[in-house]
Amino acid sequence: MRRAEQRPENSGRRTWKMLGYGAILLLAGGYAYHTLQGQQGVAALFEKRETITRLQEETANLRQEVERRRERIRKLGDNRAEQELEIRRRLKYARPGESIIVLPPDKPADPIP
């Protein structure tokens, strides 16, 4: 008789135990899904890495541009003829007896229909 009395009690415990494991598994699955697909998930990680790579390339290009401009400034400081050419080009100055011809900017070609 004792076995018959224990059986319903064990059955109830076993059911609650299975429900507990199921709830834990469901919560763990939800957390894993949120971790992988949420705002801080794998897709966001890849996007951030691409952004970092793009910004690093942009930074390298800007550093090259700065270096090129520094070199140009250095050349202008050292070379009087370079200075004169740059002033004449920017301010459109001419020496006595010289003529400056200013052409309109190039227009893009019309597409062929």
C-alpha positions as CSV (number, residue, x, y, z in Angstrom):
1,M,0.0,0.0,0.0
2,R,2.7,2.3,0.7
3,R,3.9,2.3,-2.9
4,A,0.5,3.3,-4.1
5,E,0.5,6.3,-1.7
6,Q,3.9,7.4,-2.8
7,R,3.2,7.3,-6.5
8,P,0.8,10.3,-6.8
9,E,3.2,12.3,-4.7
10,N,6.2,11.5,-6.8
11,S,4.2,12.1,-10.0
12,G,3.3,15.6,-8.8
13,R,6.9,16.3,-7.9
14,R,8.1,15.0,-11.2
15,T,5.7,17.2,-13.1
16,W,6.8,20.3,-11.2
17,K,10.4,19.4,-11.8
18,M,9.9,19.0,-15.5
19,L,8.0,22.3,-15.6
20,G,10.9,23.9,-13.8
21,Y,13.4,22.5,-16.2
22,G,11.3,23.6,-19.1
23,A,11.0,27.2,-17.7
24,I,14.7,27.4,-17.2
25,L,15.3,26.1,-20.7
26,L,12.8,28.6,-22.1
27,L,14.4,31.5,-20.2
28,A,17.9,30.4,-21.3
29,G,16.8,30.1,-24.9
30,G,15.1,33.6,-24.8
31,Y,18.3,35.1,-23.3
32,A,20.4,33.4,-26.0
33,Y,18.1,34.7,-28.7
34,H,18.2,38.2,-27.3
35,T,22.0,38.1,-26.9
36,L,22.5,37.0,-30.5
37,Q,19.7,39.0,-32.2
38,G,19.3,42.1,-29.9
39,Q,20.8,45.6,-30.1
40,Q,24.1,44.3,-28.8
41,G,23.9,41.1,-30.8
42,V,26.1,39.5,-33.4
43,A,24.8,41.6,-36.3
44,A,25.5,44.8,-34.3
45,L,29.0,43.5,-33.6
46,F,29.7,42.9,-37.3
47,E,28.3,46.4,-38.1
48,K,30.5,48.0,-35.5
49,R,33.6,46.2,-36.8
50,E,32.8,47.4,-40.3
51,T,32.4,50.9,-39.0
52,I,35.7,50.7,-37.2
53,T,37.5,49.5,-40.3
54,R,35.9,52.2,-42.4
55,L,36.9,54.9,-39.9
56,Q,40.4,53.6,-39.7
57,E,40.8,53.8,-43.4
58,E,39.3,57.3,-43.4
59,T,41.8,58.3,-40.7
60,A,44.7,56.9,-42.7
61,N,43.6,58.8,-45.7
62,L,43.2,62.0,-43.7
63,R,46.7,61.6,-42.2
64,Q,48.1,61.2,-45.7
65,E,46.3,64.4,-46.8
66,V,47.6,66.3,-43.8
67,E,51.2,65.1,-44.6
68,R,50.8,66.1,-48.2
69,R,49.6,69.6,-47.2
70,R,52.4,70.0,-44.7
71,E,54.9,69.1,-47.4
72,R,53.2,71.7,-49.7
73,I,53.4,74.3,-47.0
74,R,57.1,73.5,-46.4
75,K,57.8,73.8,-50.1
76,L,56.0,77.2,-50.3
77,G,58.0,78.4,-47.3
78,D,61.4,77.4,-48.8
79,N,60.9,78.3,-52.5
80,R,60.1,81.9,-53.4
81,A,59.2,80.9,-57.0
82,E,56.6,78.4,-55.7
83,Q,55.1,81.2,-53.5
84,E,54.8,83.5,-56.5
85,L,53.2,80.8,-58.6
86,E,50.7,80.0,-55.9
87,I,49.8,83.7,-55.3
88,R,49.4,84.3,-59.0
89,R,47.2,81.2,-59.4
90,R,44.9,82.0,-56.4
91,L,44.6,85.7,-56.8
92,K,44.8,85.7,-60.6
93,Y,47.6,88.2,-60.6
94,A,49.5,88.9,-63.8
95,R,52.9,90.5,-64.4
96,P,53.0,93.6,-66.5
97,G,52.4,92.6,-70.2
98,E,50.8,89.3,-69.3
99,S,47.2,88.4,-70.0
100,I,45.0,86.1,-68.0
101,I,42.3,84.1,-69.8
102,V,39.6,82.6,-67.5
103,L,37.6,79.8,-69.1
104,P,34.2,78.8,-67.8
105,P,34.2,75.5,-66.0
106,D,33.7,72.4,-68.1
107,K,30.0,71.4,-68.5
108,P,29.2,67.7,-68.3
109,A,28.4,66.2,-71.6
110,D,24.8,65.7,-72.5
111,P,23.9,62.0,-72.5
112,I,23.2,60.5,-75.9
113,P,19.5,59.6,-76.2
